[in-house]
C-alpha cells in the first residue's frame, strides 16, 4: 500500500517567524505565501506545511498526498482501523479521508484532482 507523499502540518502563531526559522534550518518555500498565512517548506524529502489560523483542530497533523485514498481505506479497515471520515469526493473533485492515531492526532489521506497537486 503506497500512502503518498508525507507532509506534516503545524499550527503556528506567527507565520513570518516560523518561515524564517525553517529557512534558517535550510528549508525552502515550495508552496503558499506569507500573505495568505499558509506556507509549505521543504528540505530534501521533508515537507512541513505552516498554517496560521487554519487548522481544525489546531494540532499537528499528517497528510499523505496523492495515494489511492479508496485503496488505503479498504486496506486499513481490513486491519480493523476506523475512520473519522470515510473517503469522500471534495468540491475540487479530489478524494480524501481522515483517520486519527491512538493519541488523537489527525491523519489525512488526500488525492487531489489533476492540476492541483502540491508543489
LINFEN-V603311 format. One line per field, one symbol per residue. phi: phi as a letter, one per 40 degrees, with the letter a starting at -180 (. if undefined). burial: # if it has 9 or more other ideal C-beta (glycine too) atoms within 8 Angstrom, else .. A space follows every 50 residues. Layout:
phi = ???
burial = ???
This chain:
phi = .cchccbcbbcbcbdccccdccccchcbcbagacdcgabbbabfccbbcb bbgbcbccbdbbbbcgccdccdcdcccccgcbccbcdaccdcgcbaabbb cdcgccbbbbbccdgbccc
burial = ...#.#######..#.###..##...#.##.#....######....#### ##..#...#.#####.#.#.###.###.....#...#......######. ....########.....#.
